[in-house]
Amino acid sequence: MPNSAPLTIYLAGELFSLKHLYGNAVLGEAIYELSSGRYLPVIPQNLEHRETTAQAIRDQDLKTVMACDVGVFHYDGTELDSGTVVEYLFAKFADIPAVLLRTDFRNSGDQSAYPWNLMTSYFPRTEVITVDGMSLYKQASFLPPGASAESLLQTKAGSMAGRRAIETIALKVIEALDRVIALPAVLPKESRREIYTWLARMPGFLEKAETVREKFLLHLEQKQEKGVL
């Protein structure tokens, strides 16, 4: 019987500029608040990187993906952020439920179904949310068209519209998470320990493989207890 503990979410995306960092943090806060704490986002930029090497950062991010129960992956840009794609696929190797979120209104990619490369599509236990972020932002603004620049600044209309838009997206994410965690697991029960053991070795972590294996198997047990695997 699944327990009622909050489900942790790895909230992944392009996190190199302040606007992306801020947007990711605010979305995480909105998901937590609007789900009444049922979903507990883990914000990658808030992770403490004790090491400063590139591999240490990569290792910590992949380990955190494995530690979380579900993942939300920002799929914005004319070209997807490569690190986010790697994290998403790593989650799929572990049969972790996932939501792909795109608020970028631009079309790109090589398929008609989704505006990104077809090789990162069609994986099981994945929900897709695509919304026009610009339209959502405009709809969230209560000021009439043609409002002066000064009135927009005085009323903080832009930041308020952004907050309302993010709350709308957060509700869509929560609904998608509810759907995706209800989908049956793909990874056979009898293969799970073997696969998680392999995932502890495959990336070549700096930490000893046996130590990582113990952690991953603990994560597996916790996922099974929560009913996501």
NORMOWO-V309368 format. One record per residue. N is the residue number from 1. RES is the residue in one letter. PHI is phi in radians with two decimals (none if undefined). OMEGA is omega as a letter, one per 40 degrees, with the letter a starting at -180 (none if undefined). Layout:
N_RES_PHI_OMEGA + N_RES_PHI_OMEGA
This chain:
1_M_none_a + 2_P_-1.03_i + 3_N_-1.51_a + 4_S_-1.74_i + 5_A_-1.14_i + 6_P_-1.00_i + 7_L_-1.62_i + 8_T_-1.45_a + 9_I_-2.09_i + 10_Y_-1.49_a + 11_L_-1.81_a + 12_A_-1.74_i + 13_G_3.03_i + 14_E_-1.27_a + 15_L_-2.16_a + 16_F_-2.05_i + 17_S_-2.00_a + 18_L_-1.07_a + 19_K_-1.13_i + 20_H_-1.25_i + 21_L_-1.07_a + 22_Y_-1.13_a + 23_G_-1.06_i + 24_N_-1.16_i + 25_A_-1.14_a + 26_V_-1.17_i + 27_L_-1.09_i + 28_G_-1.05_i + 29_E_-1.11_a + 30_A_-1.18_i + 31_I_-1.08_i + 32_Y_-1.08_a + 33_E_-1.19_a + 34_L_-1.33_i + 35_S_-1.63_a + 36_S_0.96_i + 37_G_1.41_i + 38_R_-1.16_i + 39_Y_-1.99_a + 40_L_-2.05_a + 41_P_-1.16_i + 42_V_-1.82_a + 43_I_-1.61_a + 44_P_-0.96_a + 45_Q_-1.23_i + 46_N_-1.58_i + 47_L_-1.18_i + 48_E_-1.49_i + 49_H_-1.61_a + 50_R_-1.20_i + 51_E_-1.72_a + 52_T_-1.98_a + 53_T_-1.34_i + 54_A_-1.05_a + 55_Q_-1.17_i + 56_A_-1.09_i + 57_I_-1.16_i + 58_R_-1.02_a + 59_D_-1.03_a + 60_Q_-1.12_i + 61_D_-1.13_i + 62_L_-1.15_i + 63_K_-1.13_i + 64_T_-1.24_i + 65_V_-0.95_a + 66_M_-1.17_a + 67_A_-1.32_a + 68_C_-1.48_a + 69_D_-1.46_a + 70_V_-2.49_i + 71_G_-2.37_i + 72_V_-2.08_a + 73_F_-2.15_i + 74_H_-1.26_i + 75_Y_-1.95_a + 76_D_-1.74_i + 77_G_1.75_i + 78_T_-1.20_i + 79_E_-2.13_a + 80_L_-1.12_i + 81_D_-1.14_a + 82_S_-1.12_i + 83_G_-1.12_i + 84_T_-1.12_i + 85_V_-1.10_i + 86_V_-1.06_a + 87_E_-1.10_i + 88_Y_-1.08_a + 89_L_-1.15_i + 90_F_-1.10_i + 91_A_-1.10_i + 92_K_-1.20_i + 93_F_-1.02_a + 94_A_-1.63_a + 95_D_1.02_i + 96_I_-1.56_i + 97_P_-1.01_a + 98_A_-2.51_i + 99_V_-2.16_i + 100_L_-1.69_a + 101_L_-2.10_i + 102_R_-2.25_i + 103_T_-1.95_i + 104_D_-1.34_a + 105_F_-1.40_a + 106_R_-1.34_i + 107_N_-1.62_i + 108_S_-2.79_i + 109_G_1.59_a + 110_D_-2.26_a + 111_Q_-2.61_i + 112_S_-1.61_a + 113_A_-1.22_a + 114_Y_-2.39_a + 115_P_-1.46_i + 116_W_-2.75_a + 117_N_-1.05_a + 118_L_-1.11_a + 119_M_-1.22_i + 120_T_-1.91_i + 121_S_-2.09_i + 122_Y_1.28_i + 123_F_-1.43_a + 124_P_-1.23_i + 125_R_0.92_i + 126_T_-2.34_i + 127_E_-1.84_a + 128_V_-2.06_i + 129_I_-2.10_i + 130_T_-2.17_i + 131_V_-2.33_i + 132_D_-1.46_a + 133_G_-1.08_i + 134_M_-1.13_i + 135_S_-1.12_i + 136_L_-1.10_i + 137_Y_-1.10_a + 138_K_-1.13_a + 139_Q_-1.14_a + 140_A_-1.37_a + 141_S_-1.51_a + 142_F_-1.59_a + 143_L_-1.37_a + 144_P_-1.23_i + 145_P_-1.01_i + 146_G_1.51_i + 147_A_-1.07_a + 148_S_-1.22_i + 149_A_-1.06_a + 150_E_-1.16_a + 151_S_-1.18_i + 152_L_-1.11_i + 153_L_-1.26_a + 154_Q_-1.10_a + 155_T_-1.58_a + 156_K_0.94_a + 157_A_-1.08_a + 158_G_-1.14_a + 159_S_-1.18_i + 160_M_-1.17_i + 161_A_-1.12_i + 162_G_-1.08_i + 163_R_-1.08_a + 164_R_-1.11_i + 165_A_-1.10_i + 166_I_-1.14_i + 167_E_-1.12_i + 168_T_-1.08_i + 169_I_-1.13_a + 170_A_-1.04_i + 171_L_-1.11_i + 172_K_-1.14_i + 173_V_-1.12_i + 174_I_-1.06_i + 175_E_-1.09_i + 176_A_-1.17_i + 177_L_-1.11_i + 178_D_-1.02_a + 179_R_-1.23_a + 180_V_-1.28_i + 181_I_-1.30_i + 182_A_-1.43_i + 183_L_-1.28_a + 184_P_-1.18_i + 185_A_-1.11_i + 186_V_-1.68_a + 187_L_-1.24_a + 188_P_-1.06_a + 189_K_-0.99_a + 190_E_-1.28_a + 191_S_-1.82_a + 192_R_-1.12_a + 193_R_-1.10_i + 194_E_-1.15_a + 195_I_-1.15_a + 196_Y_-1.18_i + 197_T_-1.15_i + 198_W_-1.13_i + 199_L_-1.14_i + 200_A_-1.29_a + 201_R_-1.78_a + 202_M_-0.97_a + 203_P_-1.30_a + 204_G_1.21_i + 205_F_-1.06_i + 206_L_-1.15_i + 207_E_-1.22_a + 208_K_-1.00_a + 209_A_-1.02_a + 210_E_-1.16_i + 211_T_-1.17_i + 212_V_-1.12_i + 213_R_-1.01_i + 214_E_-1.06_i + 215_K_-1.16_a + 216_F_-1.14_i + 217_L_-1.19_i + 218_L_-1.16_i + 219_H_-1.05_i + 220_L_-1.04_i + 221_E_-1.04_a + 222_Q_-1.17_i + 223_K_-1.10_i + 224_Q_-1.17_i + 225_E_-1.14_a + 226_K_-1.46_i + 227_G_1.47_i + 228_V_-1.58_i + 229_L_-2.37_none
